[in-house]
Every structure is written in C-alpha cells, then in structure tokens.
C-alpha cells in the first residue's frame, strides 16, 4: 500500500508569498510608468545644426539645450515661456574683448509665413569677455529678455543666439527699431556696426505647449472624464 503524504503550508507562508507578489507587481508597474514618462531629449535634425558653433544655453531644469528640441514632457514647453533669461556661455571668449549677444526668432509668426522676421527677443552689448566665458550676461541691455512664446498652431519656432565681437564702443538701436521687436532688420543692424560673422552661435526649437501631443492627450482624457454618463 502506498501512502501519500500531504504537507500543509503554514498560513503565514502563504501571506508572505501573496505580499511578495503584490510588491513585485507594484515595482514592475512603477518601472513601466517611469519608462513611459521618461523625458526624451532630441537633438535637432542635421539640416538645423548649421548654427551649432561654440555656444551653450542653459535653462532651469532643462540644462543645456543648445541645438536641442525642447522636450514634450514635464510641461517644459509651457515653463520656458515663463522662465527668466538663460545662462549663455561662450567658453572661447577672449578676456580682454567685449561682445554683443543677440537672440531672435526668424519664424515669427510662423515658419511657413515669417512676416515678422526677425523677432528680437534679447539684445545685450558691452559684455566683457570674462563674463561671456562664464555665462554672466552683464552689459548694456538694449532689448530686455523676452521668453520664447510661439503662438498656437504655428508649428515649431527656431530661437537663435549669436555672439559678435564688439568693434565700436557705442551701440544703439534706432528710434524706429525701439518701437517694436517685430520685423527687425537684423542685417542692417549688423552692417551699421560692422559686425561680420558671429564668433559663436546656436539655436533650439520649441512649439506652443497646447500643440504638444502630451497636452492634447491630457486634454482628451479630461474631456472623457467630464462627459456625462447615461
């Protein structure tokens, strides 16, 4: 006669197994959620990298976004419209020289129809080379910093930064240039003060946060939640 021995597993052991399985599920779920919410930084397409030359641009949280696409995560495309001026570094600046910093949007109001090119976002002269090296933009601010704020449904805008070696001691905007930031004749300004090729330059791209897939997906979810159920 063969006897089968049945061993009873203590109740406490079953509870431990159930708890371990639950914790494992939570960890896997958290890992999946983290992976889905991962912020992806993308460099600009090769066709847009012609200006990527020796200049770094730092914003809070984002870090250096020179020649980058502002990520569609963490609400960065909205935050950048409210942040103050970035840290702009030109590590190769000469310590005894003075520089001019220009920030413009060549895609105003849209890249397809840039009737307001160049929109002047920032213009600073008399920046010491030592300050330019460490990103401390101090000098004569001819146009105070204006954050990038591309209008809705106008696609991606390029925000371009140029650093020029300042040759003349006194740089100013004409009265008509001071009336508006739009449609700035940047080439005429550069010619007026004998400013040739920039010493360094870069750009980044962003679009209105309402046009971002993350924002649109969140809006669709909210609308589904708010819909009355029969």
Order of alpha helices (4+ residues) and beta strands (2+ residues): alpha-beta-beta-beta-beta-alpha-beta-beta-beta-alpha-beta-beta-alpha-alpha-beta-alpha
